[in-house]
Amino acid sequence: MKLDPAVIKLLDLDPDTTTVSSAGGGGCSSASTSKITSKLADGTERCFFMKTGRGNDAAVMFEGEHASLNAIHDVVHSLCPQSFGYGPFSSQPSTSFLVTDFLNLTSRSAAKSSALSLAAKLAKLHTTPAPIPEGYDKPMFGFPATTCCGDTPQDNSYKSSWADFYVDNRLRFILRRAEKANGTDKELHNLIEATASKVVPRLIGDDHLNNGNGVTPVVVHGDLWSGNASIGTIGTKGGDAEDVVYDSSACYAHNEYELGIMKMFGGFSGSFLKEYHELCPKTEPVEEYEDRVKLYGLYHQLNHYALFGGGYRSGAVGIMKGLVKKYGG
């Protein structure tokens, strides 16, 4: 398999000493993956990971993942691979690519105790204020690119209010996607509006969180279920295996937003959360923490309903009925 000239140019490789082979899954339904291996002039070997996909959906997805990985990598280098670029193949412009460092995944037993744990890395990510976007004078909630959670391209347009962002860019946005996929749903629509108008201001309102001081936007992975975290080494420089994440869907958000999907599918232990919260304390009021995490998990229940239908609707309805009953008075 020959490497497209656009990728050769991006990575500044010698096509005569570069090979491409198939790799594992692509993290979404539409991408295929490859491993690029190139022998450099000094005799050393360099490996890269490449995703490819056809059409506009793939182009949007790869631009978002490029920005996501690098937003995380800029804060915690060892947490995820660096992305080197994305774009269309020059030989086949309808096909897009994304190229990142290669991840050598291994077993959990190979991790070295001296390396930072996933909890510590995530806490560092979540206690570092997001950068100020171009054209603004303070950090904002949102992201400079469209990112995809699964195959859903998300609206990351900037908002100064976290509550407004969560209502408009996540809940109402995903309701439209769910109804487009599954048909008009009066009960779901009414529950989401009750959640948006009553629960959100009460539970995550800007004048309620953190003793009325609101929350500072931080970079979140955005799709951190256990299948997007593993143990491995990044690139070909060697070193010890340690906790890494991939297939990110980043945005600048309340750090606890990350926990919604982490708790939805499990895979992260009580000791993980204990270590994480020792380094990144629960937001005040602490007694409402569990309900905030349920509220954030609601978006992912709705996204899975939009993507896959089926039982995810009842999960979303159950969350909303419980929260509206408790906070909607």
N, C-alpha and C positions, 0 to 999 in steps of 0.2 A: 504494500500500500504506500503510495507516494504522498508526501506532505504538500498541501496546497502552498503556492508561492506567497500568499498573504501571511500565513503562519511562519514560513521561513523568514520573511522580511521582519515580522514583528519580533521574533526571538533572536534574529541575527544568527541563524544556524547555517551550517554547510549541508546542503541537501545530499551530498555524496556520502556523508558519514552519519546520516540521520535515518532512523527507521520508525515506523508507526505500527503498533499492534493493538488488538482489541483489549479493552479493559472491562470492568464490572458495570453495574447499573448506573443510570444517569440522574437519579434523584427525582425524575418526573416521568410522565408517560411518553413524552415525545422526543427525548434526547438519547443519543447513543454516545458511547465513550471510547476513548483511545489513550494509549500510553505512547508518548513520544520519547525516544531514546536517541541522544546525540553524543558523538565523541568529539570533544573539543580539541583545539590545537595543542593543548598541553598534555593530551592523552587521557585526561579525566572524562568521566561520563556524566551527563546531565539528563535528568528525566523530567518530563512535564505530563500533566493530565489535560486532556482535551475533551470537551463536550461539543457535539454537533447536533444540529436540528434544522428542519426546513420551515420556511415561512416566517411571517411576521411575529407569531407567538414566540418562536424560538429566539428571534432577534431581541425582543423585549425582555424575555427571561434572562438571557445571557448578559445584557447590559445591567440589569438589576443585580444579578449575582456577582458580577465583577465589582460593582460599587459596594455591595454588602460585604463580601470577603475582605476588601481592602479597608472598609470602615472598622471592621473588627480587628484586622491585622495591625492597623495603625496604632491601636490601643494596647493589644496584647499579642505580640508577634508570634508566640508559640501556641496560640489557641486555634488558628486555622491557616490553611494555605494562603499564600499571596496570589492574587490574580494578575496576570501580565497583560491581558487585553482580550478584546472580543471584536467581532465584526463579520462581514461576509467573506466567503471564499472568493478569490479573484477568478478562479476557473468555473465557479458555479455560484453566482451571486444570490440565488434563492436559498442557499445553505449558509447558516451562521455557525460561528465557533466561539468557544470560550477556552482560554488556556490558563492553567494555574500550576503552581508547584505540585509535584506528584506526592501523594500521601501513601506511605508504606504502612498499611494497617497490620496490627498484630494482636496477640491475645492480651487480656487484661493482666495476666501474670507477668508479662514482660515489662510493665511499667516500673520505673525506678522511683523509690520512695523519696528521693531527693528532688524530684521534679514537682512543680506546682500542681496541685490537684485541679480537677475541673471546677470544683466549688470555689477555689481560690482565684482561678483565672476569671471565672464568671463574675465573682465579686469585684475584681479589679475593673473589669469592663463596665460593670453597673455602678461603680462609684466614680467614674471618670466623666465629667460633664461633656455632652455632645459638642462638636464644633459649631461655631456660629455660621449659618449658611450665607452664601454670597447674597448681598443685597439686604441683609437683616442686621440688626444691632444687638441681637441676643440669640441664644440657642432656641430652636423651635421644635415642635413636635411634627414629625413627618420624615421625609427623606428626599434627596435630590434626584432619585430615579424611581421608576416603577419597579417594584419587586414582586415576585411571584411566590405565593404560599401554596405549595402543590402546583397545580396548573392555573391558579387564580391570580391574575394581575391586579395588584392592589393600588388603591388611590392613596398616594403618600403626599398629597399637596399639603403645604405647611399650614399649621395653626399654632397660635400662641397659647391656646388653652388645651390641656390634655383631655378634659372632659369633652370638649367640642370635637377634638380629633377622634376620640374613641366612638362617639355617637355617629358622627357624619362619615368619617373615613373608614370605619370598621363595621359598626352595627347596621346602619341604614344602607351602606354600600353593599354588604353581603346579603341583606334581605332582597335587594334588587336582583342580585345574581341567583339567589335561591329560587325566587319566584319566576325568573326567566327559565330556569332549568326544570322546575317542578310544577309550575302553574301558580296562579293567584291563591293566596292562603290567608283568609281573613283572621283566623285565630293567631297565626304566627305574626302577621302584620301588627295586630293590636297589642300583642305581648311585647314586641320589640319597641313599639311607640311608648308603651307604659314604662318599659325599662329605661328608654332614652330620656323620657321627660321627668320620671320620678326617682328611679333607682340611681341612675348615674350622678345627678347633682348631689343626692344624699350621700352616696358612697365614695365617689371619686371627684367630687366638685373641687375646683381650684381653691375655693375658700374653706374647704373642709379638710383636705389632706394636709399632713405635716403641720398640724396646729394652725391651719389657715394660711400657711406660707406656700402652698402648692408644692409641686415636685419639679426637679430639674431633669430635662431630657437627657437620656443616656442611650448609647447604642445597644440594641438588643439583637440577638440572632433572629428571632421572629418565628422560627419553626423548629424549636429545639425539643423534638421528641427523641426518645432513646436511639432510634435508628439513624439520627444525624449526629451522633457522638460516638467516639471510639477511642482506641489507643493506637498510637503509631508515631512515625517520624516524618517530618515534613522535608521534602526535597531529597537530595542525594548527598548531603554533607555528613550524614551519619548522626551520631549522638544517641541519647537514650530515648526509648519510646515513652510517650507521655500522652495525657488527655488532649484530644483534638476534636473540633467540630467542623462541619461542612454543610453544603446545600443550604446556605443561609438565605434569609428573607428579611433583611435588616430594616429597621427604622429607628428614629430617635423617639423614645417612649418612656413611660414610667417603668422602672426596672422590674416591678412585680408583674407587668404584662407578660414577661418571659415565662413566668411560672404557670400561666394558664394551660398551655399545651404540655408542659412538663408533667403537670399533675393529671392531665386528661388521660394520658396513655401510660403513666407510671414509668418505672425503670430508673427512677432517681430515689435513693434511699433516704430514710430519716436522718442518718448520719451526714449525708450530703447536704441536706437542707440546714441541719444544725451548724455545720461548718460554714456554709454560705452566709447564714444570717448572723453569725458571730462577726463576720467581716463586712457584711452589707445588711444592717439592721432593718427589720420590718418597719414600714412607714407607719406613722401615727395616723389615726388611732389603731393601735396594735390589735385590739379586740375585734376589729372588722377585717383583719387580714384574710381570713379564710373566705369570707364572702367576696372580697375584691378578687381573689384568685379565681373563684367560681365565675364571677362576672367576666374576667378576661378569658377563661376557658370557653365561655359562651360563643365568642367569635369563632373559635376553631370548630365547635360543634356545628355552627351554622355554615362554615366554609365546607366542612365535610358533607353536610346535607346538600349544599349547592353542587358539589363535585360528584357525590356518589349516591345521594338520595337515601332511602331506607331509614334505618333506626336512628340516625343522627338527629332527626327532627324531634323525636320524643326526648332525647337527651337535652336538647336546647329548650324545649318547652318546659321540662322539669326544672331546669335552672331558673328560668325566668319566672315561673309561677312561685317558686320559693322566695326569690329575691323581691318580687313585687309584693307578696304577702307580708314580708318582713319590713321592707323599706318604702313601700308605695303609699302609705297612709297619709 
